[in-house]
Amino acid sequence: MDEIKPFQQQSGEQKQEQRLSQKQIQAINFLAMPSKDLREVILNAVQENPALEIVKDPLANSSSSSSLKNSSINSDDYQKLLENEKDNSETLQHHLMEQLKYLNLTKDEHTLCQKLIYNLDKDGFYNSMITPKSFLDASKPNQNQAFLEKCISMVQRLDPPGTCCKDVFESLKIQAQIKGDASVLTLFVLDGHLDLLDAASTELIIKNINNYIKDWHSKAFATDLPIEKIKLTEKEIQNTLEYIRSLNPHPASNFGWDNSGLDEEQIDVVLNIEKIPGLIQNDDFANGKIKCPDNSYFQIKYASGILPEVRLYNGSFTNKKLLNSAKEFLWELQFRENTIVLQGCSIVKNQMEFFLKGPGNIVPLTRRQIADQLNVHPSTISRFSSKKNSKYLETPWGTFPANYFFSSGIASKGGKKTSAEKIKNIMASYLEKAENQNTSDLKLTRYLNQKGINISRRTVAKYRSQLGIDNSYKR
């Protein structure tokens, strides 16, 4: 007995340690999991555990946002309920894609238009989906804001007109612009001034508009408004009201919905980073705020994207085992969100030059540095920013994979290091000039050495290849 007793105690201790580590492992694994896979995990967890409920699902009708508590239904039935059982009519996505075939588009334009189309919600808008800017390829200089607006405009002008807008208000404005016969007053009202029509009579509407004009001219920077050139009459107001009523606030209402295009090619945006005017005293990682040198700060927000919002069942529930399991699952989701936001804060803090000035200003940064700063294991950072499972950050300069912000360094003058990303930027700018297009790797190496960057020809050749630039013989 004396020999067996210690063995029993040791077994019990190992079992407890394994249980705790499994919780940590599951939470950390959520970091690397793509949103599409995590969405399925959440839906299955809600189906299997009645202690959980869905508060909001961006891919479901609003009528399905409340909880669906019936653990006896199977997974397929549950998904149908969430999607309000799609009808058998032609889907909006198929209808738009068929028209896309007949447009003379470049490969990049077609690819972006396709992503925009499959990013539309059931109403034909993108406000509840991923921001369109996220689909731009930051590695391609031609894919800028103008390129995005061109592609959005092409989709908006397909039948039915007015899809691929932020919301119903933008859709009405776009529809009027496409028709080309809207009055000056109508276009003005649809350009963010629909509230001026919120009155009981045409006389009061005219009063609202005149008050707006008066308030507008009280501002120092005010210029003349286009509606000042027209006579505001009751008939003019009535014509505007009738015109707006003739537009379709629900352009996707006659079509089904298909999210199959939300596939593996769709990038997984997990953070939105925006520069906000306003002074803060210190960095506030807990609230996702990083102080800037000027009177502003960067706000780092978790982007849930297609993930449903889930919580504990809002009612009486007595099964402690299921309740504890639900709490643990919510903790794991919260761990993912908090960890991603903290990493975003640390990246912004360390790469402040990039976030202030844009591409070409990345400084050397390792995952170990971020891990030490946040007091976490380096593997936690790797799960978030590995090239294979990289999450994306939406910044004021475009959308970039998390691994973009980690760069090795090359020794330079003064003992400082220059990041690989900055060196590539210098190389690309140099080779863009006509007189330098045939420069060999050896000459390019000497040029960089003269700028104080201690780099070898072999590394220059590697960076050139990564930039997609042929060697001097093929250029």
Steps between C-alpha positions, in 0.01 A plus 500: 500500500785736588639467149165561328386806695760748362419379152130582553584851623728567204231389257249738655738796474577428135130487415435844653797660322387356167150642545632851566746491211227388261303817579806712425578307183144538368501875570836547326390287204212742444764764419619316191153386392357683194173682562315265266603196709444677831151594383415131458643426845278769653186381318564140607565606861168689513320203349647253748482715813163663588684722751626704203300723268572710192433872544589607147612318187631716210422225247143441616180697459423741782203282591746223580723711725332381817590166653380175347486262791430146395786258551308218333524643147789391283772725362348539151159596639660748737691669220180526295327669789786746538481587131119509505493219244623654177244493223553335164508825302811612315757635743615860482860381476429275199297775330781754538778257407319411174504868399864532598590263214400758240715783637846563358692460826861436583581196711549715811173684440305176456654350814415804711146528359440133581616551858276806532199307369545206738549743788145636472245421770139394445399862428772542239713728718843458665461700822458187715769310310874552445603852397577502122839665557614172653493331158772721351834328448749728678787344304361642172548878463209526253255368757426828673187686611424615144519138376264390776249777427504410129416136573232589754342736247494223236315263735261776612398556137416138432138381519345561750661843537594614848658188646857502637425810708566559867131529585156585365568876507806470277307261275223755437760763415683267259173397331415866440846568356473198269157607371645842422172690516486603866455868584760706681285494813456122484874437468570739787245334728633151416856613575461460875211742553194273506424628849394832343193321361398385846210740542120484494450734205678644198500842667695362795741321264573831327557657841741218593700554181516880541615458862770260383623753241508772765694282745738395224596859419573573866815288457821677399588249226150490346461516121181535297275194495350375169144522639537876549469540122151348487166629621361287782134451426246249625497340155879464504478330839220270382698402189800414718288289736341313208838440335650355816193276547560365147843370601548152643626493862525119479681424170569138601145416609416288193807281531630222719835523676820302459804527726698219335740762366608569858762232459860438584614783273326761711744666731441475873490855636516493880597858588392846387756771574392862465665830589271709721540873581528558872764506772554211738755511780641148462465182298193302604545139385191389694279723285702466179642853494858596407615860537641684195769772506236756397163563665347173385506128571456170320187305589542123461171311477427129470321421172265207554408485129281195431518370858168483686470687829429243770423518874362297790133415463298796624262300719490253784739209457585246770728243334834597660708274276368658180514846656867461596578365154330803345695740722826329405417525130421873533827548688688340212334734248572801721862387536531503119353849472706648785824341381453622142427856616803502732724377220358770274581764763855372530549496122374858467722609790812345345421594138382855566697635200305274265161594642587871478678504163397181318683220315877526482530586868502156666773460762657167600267314736491141624222293650718451807496878561119508492479190720733656759306826494168322559649237732370209292665202336641565147282217366194713583631772268590244234148357495370849427756607242641196324502522121283190472221620729563874495229732613461838333508852641297774336708817530471858368746394228321186385454144624811302587566149638623495860830344391570812289583689819772254606820559310862397543768767495821564306788680670536864399717799589505606862427149628131525410313247290285558195199273454475266203172667402664844486790367295257345253322833475831676423583236238158523332514882484853491354417241232181682397706780348561449128876557526530228769277227355793293371705529818659169600478352850868582553453869415184510710696354793765770463227766491353373827846473657562866412177586684645337811318167474740208547330247272635217282429441132329170585255676735436767237414226248263340752322828573474581128340164437254555786403830338413310182772679298696302241878511491672753270525250212120455481395860560 
